Amino acid sequence: MGNVVVICGFDVAGEMVAKFLSMPSVLEKLVATGSNSESAKYVAFDLDPDRVVRGSQGGYRVMYGDGSQPLVLRTAGVTSPRAIVLTYDDEELCAKSALRIREAFPNVPIISRLSIHAVYLKYFLYSSYCP
């Protein structure tokens, strides 16, 4: 399952990202940029079993686990993600996740619903906080 977009968190924002990535016009553009129809898809991760079940029953590709953990991604078969989308609304969780992902996948774009730069400054640069 290489070259997929990974969605971390399948709340309302995660579902919106999944819907967007499933739109035919978006799939066409992803395919045109070098993906085949299978790899142009996404996989979402969440730690809430109810969200995973509801998402799966709704036809979404949702797995149980912390998608910001590189080992979880690799165990799920995600070896070279196309991009990673963080839908968390918790600043600290978002910052820690972004750092883990950046370390494991240095060239993969990370898209966040929060400003990662502002979160990084708040938690890491201007404090003695260490993840």
Sequence and secondary structure as in RCSB ss.txt:
>XXXX:A:sequence
MGNVVVICGFDVAGEMVAKFLSMPSVLEKLVATGSNSESAKYVAFDLDPDRVVRGSQGGYRVMYGDGSQPLVLRT
AGVTSPRAIVLTYDDEELCAKSALRIREAFPNVPIISRLSIHAVYLKYFLYSSYCP
>XXXX:A:secstr
  S EEEE  SHHHHHHHHHHHSHHHHHHHHHTT  TTTT EEEEES HHHHHHHHHTT  EEES TTSHHHHHH
TT SS SEEEE    HHHHHHHHHHHHHH TTS EEESS HHHHHIIIIISS    
